[in-house]
């Protein structure tokens, strides 16, 4: 099992090397990683609009069957943080993703929520969803970042309103991919399998729920961890509505 990238290294990418100053004799001030999946059950997660059969645990893995389309959200909201998550699709052309800064409920008329999506597509997706008889844009399968269902942001490597990775690093179905997602003050930076390759900034929402996406294909997750960081200056308009356990506001 690989150890998640050190938080100081990740923050340097987003905020610069002077962002964190912690003396050697004050280790208690260092943030600590917290697990978001215990390998036994779905503690800490709330089904939003899928089914009891959609999500489960097998051999210590979080297994999503892919049907129906919808999401499962975290119990609490997060603002500034680093998310480490490992995933693998189990069939060619699989579709999924993780939402950050999400409202945690389906957007009006949609199955998926408003939020910043970190795309998880299997490599054959572009061949199974051709455009004008040719493979779809290769940017789809490189961990794109984009605001979904009303959230906006400024892409670092634009493909329309989306930001596509500068290098293709995702592995095909059956193989594990590692995402390290740095989310600070409306900026998201994505490392895929050990290298930062994508970013988006000025997100219109900067605090909200995490959501795992069920979108038609079986996908497995493991080693889901979060490192919470100090809050920033986030207004009420930039914060997702607070939800109760049953999903109501």
ABEGO torsion letter per residue (X at the ends): XBBBBBAAAAAAAAAEAAABBBBAABAAABBBBBBABAGABABGBBBAABBAAABBBBGGBBBBAGOBBEBBBBABBBBBBBBBBBBBBABBGBBBEBBBGBAGBBBBGBABBBEBBBBBBBAAAAAABBBGGBBBBAAAAAGBBBBBGGBBBBBABBBEABBBBABBABBBBGBBBBBBBBBBGGBBBBBBGGBBABBBBGBABABBBBBBBBBGBBBBBBGBBBBBBBBBBBBAAABBBBBBAAGBX
